[in-house]
Amino acid sequence: MVWKVADEGVVHLGEARTSLRGRNLPVRVVATFHEGQTVLSADYTLYYCAAGEEDVCLLAEGRAEMTVTVAGREAAREACLTLEIKGD
């Protein structure tokens, strides 16, 4: 995953790229929040296979976006961006 923030003065990410290989879900990324509003996006490429059918794998690519509004010190402890990939 490649993370992007429109205004890094509002959200500063600890890492710009996150590999999902070998990681447990959910994936957590460290971020620092400051008052304001910005857009957080994640460009992703997922390769996945059905259990027992590793010969036939699928590919999902896309972008997830969310608006992040920070309105005070205590309001900005965590942001959650959920991706749901639906198979055919």
C-alpha positions as CSV (number, residue, x, y, z in Angstrom):
1,M,0.0,0.0,0.0
2,V,1.1,3.5,-0.8
3,W,-0.2,6.1,1.7
4,K,-0.7,9.7,0.7
5,V,-1.9,12.7,2.7
6,A,-3.0,16.0,1.0
7,D,-1.9,18.1,4.0
8,E,0.9,16.6,6.1
9,G,0.5,19.4,8.5
10,V,-2.7,17.7,9.6
11,V,-1.7,14.1,9.4
12,H,1.9,13.0,9.3
13,L,2.4,9.2,8.6
14,G,5.3,7.3,10.1
15,E,5.7,5.3,6.8
16,A,4.6,6.1,3.2
17,R,4.6,2.5,2.1
18,T,3.2,-0.6,3.8
19,S,3.8,-4.1,2.6
20,L,1.0,-6.6,3.5
21,R,3.2,-9.6,2.9
22,G,3.5,-11.7,6.1
23,R,1.6,-9.1,8.2
24,N,-1.4,-9.8,10.4
25,L,-4.6,-7.9,9.8
26,P,-5.6,-5.2,10.7
27,V,-2.6,-3.3,9.5
28,R,-1.7,-0.4,11.7
29,V,0.3,2.7,10.6
30,V,1.7,5.2,13.1
31,A,0.5,8.7,12.5
32,T,0.7,12.1,14.2
33,F,-2.5,14.3,14.1
34,H,-2.8,18.1,14.3
35,E,-5.9,20.3,14.1
36,G,-7.3,20.8,10.6
37,Q,-8.8,18.7,7.7
38,T,-7.1,16.7,5.0
39,V,-7.7,13.6,2.7
40,L,-5.9,10.4,3.5
41,S,-5.6,7.9,0.6
42,A,-4.2,4.4,0.2
43,D,-3.3,3.0,-3.2
44,Y,-3.3,-0.8,-3.0
45,T,-2.5,-3.9,-5.0
46,L,-3.7,-7.2,-3.6
47,Y,-3.0,-10.7,-4.9
48,Y,-5.2,-13.3,-3.3
49,C,-6.0,-17.0,-3.8
50,A,-8.9,-19.2,-2.6
51,A,-7.8,-21.8,0.0
52,G,-6.7,-24.9,-1.8
53,E,-6.8,-23.2,-5.2
54,E,-3.4,-21.5,-5.2
55,D,-3.1,-22.1,-9.0
56,V,-5.8,-19.5,-9.7
57,C,-5.1,-16.2,-7.9
58,L,-6.9,-12.9,-8.4
59,L,-5.7,-9.3,-8.4
60,A,-7.4,-6.3,-6.9
61,E,-6.1,-2.8,-7.4
62,G,-7.6,0.5,-6.3
63,R,-7.6,3.5,-4.1
64,A,-9.4,4.1,-0.8
65,E,-9.8,7.7,0.4
66,M,-11.2,9.3,3.6
67,T,-11.5,12.8,4.8
68,V,-9.8,13.3,8.2
69,T,-11.0,16.2,10.4
70,V,-9.0,16.9,13.6
71,A,-10.9,19.2,15.9
72,G,-8.8,19.3,19.1
73,R,-6.1,17.4,20.9
74,E,-8.2,14.5,22.3
75,A,-10.2,14.0,19.1
76,A,-7.3,12.7,17.1
77,R,-6.2,9.4,18.7
78,E,-7.0,7.1,15.8
79,A,-8.4,7.0,12.3
80,C,-9.7,3.8,10.7
81,L,-9.7,3.2,6.9
82,T,-11.5,-0.1,6.0
83,L,-11.0,-1.9,2.7
84,E,-13.4,-4.6,1.8
85,I,-12.5,-6.7,-1.3
86,K,-15.5,-8.7,-2.6
87,G,-14.8,-11.7,-4.9
88,D,-17.1,-12.9,-7.7
